[in-house]
Amino acid sequence: MKIIPLITAILLISSSAFVFASGSIETTQEVPTAEAEQQNETEKTAEQPKKAKPSKSKTMLKAFNKAVEDRDYISGLEIWQTAKDYINNEEEQNKEDISEAFTFIENTINDYLNDVEFEKVAVPPATTKGKAFKSVFSVKLVSKTGMVNPQKLKYTVTYPIIDTEGKKTTATQTLEPSEDGIIEFTSPAYQGAISSSATFKVDLPEIVYTEFENAPAIDLPYLVATNMKASGGSIAIVDFTKAGKPITSNSETSSAVLTELIKKGFTRIGNCDFVNEVVSKNDAAVQRSASELFGKSVTYLIYGTVKYDTVEKTDAGFHVVLRAELKARHILQNKELFATTIISEATEKSEWAAINAARKKLAYTASNQVLYGM
């Protein structure tokens, strides 16, 4: 009989019994399953406080400040527009979050707009119908404090045109500044006569110009004179008395307008007498009488009435207001060229002086209407 193997067997059995009774790390701890691990992670996440989502106000301010830092004016204005739309469209309780940010953004934009202004550089002299201007229209945008870089902006100019159907309208062109910051515009020839403007603006959303009164813009005179100065014409303007009766013997206003037109280079022009036809406001009668009287020797006729709106004594003297209803007609083509109403007033020590001053102003304005309207 072998004793050693038997003792060994007894020891092994005893050892196994001890382990079962007392337990061990390997046998008593449960091995976590995948589902248990996921549950633990979920519980840990639930215990941790969630990070607060940035408010719409902070998000907009951060984006706006970045646009300001980059001098990206268009992006800044788009953020302002977004904030404005949000305030206009959201319910009352949701507006508080953005209202302070919107005020800050709008005030900042106002500061930028106040910092810039246009300066006139050059304006071409008046041209004649169908002829191009002899030089360019040019302006410059100036930043008073250097807050804005005009070189990083684009610009627009809006100017008069006559479309393919003969209608007077406008066109807009985008411009970029030269290296020295000058913005230049070369206008195409205008196929008519006009007294208008070429308007320069910064190329910004149109709402900026409707919402901000300080948005930069500048108007340069855009003058195209008639090509009919030497075509031959006549003037038939009827003056009325203070009592409202037409004066048939002479017309001081006709003579005053004639003088102003001659000063402006009109030739082959004089006064004529169409009192009844003019007073009746019958354009067909005016056309017929002019054709019978002049034949083909006169191309156009300027006619209408001048009446008193006001004649009163004031502390400063006599105040007079005259109202002129005038038209110009192409007699050879039986076509109206333009119609206008002119209000002219003056105050002088005597009634006669006031009437005379008001008439002179009226004649000057009427001559410009003829020069840039026929």
Secondary structure, 3 states (H helix, E strand, C coil): CCHHHHHHHHHHHHHHHHHHHHCCHHHHCCCCCHHHHHHHHHHHHHHCCCCCCCCHHHHHHHHHHHHHHCCCHHHHHHHHHHHHHHHHHCCHHHCHHHHHHHHHHHHHHHHHHHHEEEEEEECCCCEECCCCCCCCEEEEEEECCCCCCHHHCCEEEEEEEECCCCCEEEEEEEECCCCCCEEEECCCCCCCCEEEEEEEEECCCHHHHHHCCCCCEEEEEEEEECCCCCCCEEEEEEEECCCCCECCCCCHHHHHHHHHHHHCCCCCEEECCCHHHHHCCCHHHHHHHHHHHHCCCCCEEEEEEEEEEEEEEECCEEEEEEEEEEEEEECCCCEEEEEEEEEEEEEECCHHHHHHHHHHHHHHHHHHHHHCCC
